[in-house]
Amino acid sequence: MSYFTWKEAGLTSDCSSLEAMASRFEEAAKLMRRMSKDGFKLSRKNNKQIIQHKSHNIFNSWGFISEEPPYRQLELIEDTIK
C-alpha cells in the first residue's frame, strides 16, 4: 500500500496575522477532506502518522511519492520492454 509520513513542521510559521493563520488552517482542512473522500486513510506506524491509499494509481495521481520499501516500489514499474 502506498504511503507517506505526515510531518507537520510549521503550517503557519510564515503567517503574519491571525487571519492568515485561519486561512492556512482552512486550506489544509479542505485538502484533508478531499483526500479522505478520495479514499486516503490515516494510520500510525512506529509512532508516526502515515497517510496511505490502497490504489497506487490514485496515490500517484495526487503527486505523492511513496515511502514503501524499494522492493515494493519496483513492483509498480511497468514493463516497457517488448
C-alpha positions in Angstrom: 0.0 0.0 0.0 1.4 3.4 -1.0 2.0 5.8 1.9 3.9 8.8 3.1 4.7 10.1 6.6 2.8 13.2 7.8 5.2 15.6 9.4 3.7 19.0 10.3 6.6 21.4 10.9 5.2 24.9 10.9 2.0 25.0 8.8 1.6 28.6 9.9 5.1 29.6 10.7 5.3 32.1 7.8 1.9 33.7 8.5 1.9 37.4 9.6 -1.7 37.6 11.0 -4.3 35.6 12.7 -6.4 35.9 9.6 -3.6 34.4 7.5 -3.3 31.5 10.0 -7.0 30.9 9.9 -6.9 30.8 6.1 -4.0 28.3 6.1 -5.8 26.0 8.5 -9.0 26.2 6.3 -6.9 25.4 3.2 -5.3 22.4 5.0 -8.7 21.2 6.3 -10.2 21.4 2.8 -7.3 19.4 1.4 -7.6 16.7 4.1 -11.3 16.4 3.4 -10.7 15.9 -0.3 -8.1 13.3 0.4 -10.5 11.5 2.8 -13.3 11.5 0.1 -10.8 10.1 -2.4 -10.0 7.1 -0.1 -6.9 8.2 1.8 -6.6 6.8 5.3 -4.5 7.9 8.3 -2.8 5.3 10.4 0.2 5.1 12.8 3.4 3.2 12.2 6.3 3.4 14.6 4.6 6.4 16.4 4.4 8.4 13.2 1.3 9.4 11.3 1.1 7.7 7.9 -1.2 8.8 5.1 -1.9 5.9 2.8 -4.1 4.7 -0.1 -4.8 1.2 -1.4 -4.6 2.3 -5.0 -1.2 3.2 -6.3 -2.8 5.0 -9.3 -4.8 7.3 -7.1 -1.9 7.9 -4.7 0.4 8.8 -7.7 -2.3 11.0 -9.3 -2.1 13.3 -6.3 1.7 13.7 -6.9 2.8 11.9 -3.7 6.0 9.9 -3.6 5.5 6.5 -1.9 7.8 5.7 1.1 7.3 2.0 0.5 10.4 -0.1 0.7 12.2 -0.2 -2.6 11.3 -3.9 -3.3 7.6 -2.9 -3.1 8.1 0.1 -5.3 9.7 -2.0 -8.0 6.5 -3.9 -8.4 4.8 -0.8 -9.6 7.2 -0.2 -12.5 5.6 -1.2 -15.8 7.5 -3.5 -18.1 8.0 -1.3 -21.2 10.4 -3.6 -23.0 8.7 -5.7 -25.6 
